[in-house]
Amino acid sequence: MNARERLFAALNGEPTDRTPIWLLFPYHRTGYYGDVRAEPSYRAVFEASKQYAIMLNRRNPRVPLFAPEVKQWREMATEGDERIERDLLEYRGRRLCAEVRHQAGSTAVKRLLCTAADLEFYCALPLNTDPAAITAQLDAQLPTYLQERDEFPSELGAMMLDLGEPVGALYGVSKLEEYAVWSLTHNDLIADWFDRVMVQKRLVYQYCLDRKLAEVYFLVGSELASPPLVSRKTFRRWIVPYARELIELIHAHDCKVIQHYHGQIKLILPDFLEMGPDGLHTIEAPPIGNCTLTEAFEVVGDRIALIGNIQYDEFRALTPNEMRRAVVAVLDECRGKRLILSPSAGPYEERITPELAENYLAFMQAGWEYRG
């Protein structure tokens, strides 16, 4: 099997010749990861990954959340020895401002939404849901995407689109202490707003699916509204119905879905069966999470491929021999199960140390050589 065949066998619940290994590396650069293909410190790892690992080339086409009459812009300023970045939003004379202040090694962050009044204003703003406008916005990004797809060696894996879920448009701009309170005081308002955002999401997903732009879709919203930050009841209202609809839409076009979740998953793991992804990344045992891979497989059986799990910090901390032992322990625990071996996160650094590179290599080699 080559990497692509191994990937789709795992996502289809079919036998594989080896446990697939996924480093989370995209082929083309993204804003949130290091440039693994061009940065010299990654070179040995990237080259080895073409032999040992699968690759999902994660891309993120986006359209504006709000209609054109909502003005948004960024300002840069200095005040004394502080460097200030402001993101502003204005509609009909009312303004919201997010602010990041950098000073002598410290950073202070003010979110866009800090009060209930901010939330209510935000949720009343007109959204970008005009089909013609959304098509034009995605058309403008299409040539770059198609060039990247043409450049990607398909035998390494597949193109993967990360198009977002409704919750992402709220979580990232909210003061989290208030966000948790709003799940109690403004739950109906937020759910109604998610219904409105979902109109845009349907259009974006349908555009990509109709054009067969990718074979795998990555959903990352589930960790943004889950226990202990909010209740399971809120998770089932803010996450489950939207993810289930998007996954059904993706499956109707014969494409695959991987959901991403960091944290305390044990209580809500049955809800992922209801949403119905093909893969779930990542299952984290204590002390980082609260669910072992053994416990997770007891819930999902062979209905979902579980993807994981060596914590990213272990790639910084372990020796190569310790990394090999950690990989073997995971594979022993999951022998005969539907598993894709992966780190929990990364690659974050622009440049990596030789020690981190050695651990990536040890991780891949141990996984590749394992026979159980």
HELIX and SHEET records of a PDB file:
HELIX    1   1 ALA A    3  ASN A   12  1                                  10    
HELIX    2   2 PRO A   40  TYR A   42  5                                   3    
HELIX    3   3 ARG A   43  TYR A   52  1                                  10    
HELIX    4   4 ALA A  116  CYS A  123  1                                   8    
HELIX    5   5 PRO A  131  GLU A  151  1                                  21    
HELIX    6   6 SER A  154  LEU A  156  5                                   3    
HELIX    7   7 GLY A  168  TYR A  171  1                                   4    
HELIX    8   8 LEU A  176  THR A  185  1                                  10    
HELIX    9   9 ASN A  187  ASP A  210  1                                  24    
HELIX   10  10 SER A  222  LEU A  224  5                                   3    
HELIX   11  11 ARG A  232  TRP A  238  1                                   7    
HELIX   12  12 VAL A  240  ALA A  252  1                                  13    
HELIX   13  13 LYS A  266  ILE A  268  5                                   3    
HELIX   14  14 LEU A  269  MET A  275  1                                   7    
HELIX   15  15 LEU A  293  VAL A  300  1                                   8    
HELIX   16  16 TYR A  312  ALA A  317  1                                   6    
HELIX   17  17 PRO A  320  GLU A  333  1                                  14    
HELIX   18  18 PRO A  354  GLU A  369  1                                  16    
SHEET    1   A 7 MET A  55  ARG A  59  0                                        
SHEET    2   A 7 GLY A 157  LEU A 161  1                                        
SHEET    3   A 7 VAL A 216  LEU A 219  1                                        
SHEET    4   A 7 LYS A 256  HIS A 260  1                                        
SHEET    5   A 7 GLY A 279  HIS A 281  1                                        
SHEET    6   A 7 ALA A 305  ILE A 307  1                                        
SHEET    7   A 7 LEU A 339  ILE A 340  1                                        
SHEET    1   B 4 LYS A  71  GLU A  79  0                                        
SHEET    2   B 4 GLU A  82  TYR A  91 -1                                        
SHEET    3   B 4 ARG A  94  GLN A 103 -1                                        
SHEET    4   B 4 SER A 106  LYS A 110 -1                                        
END                                                                             
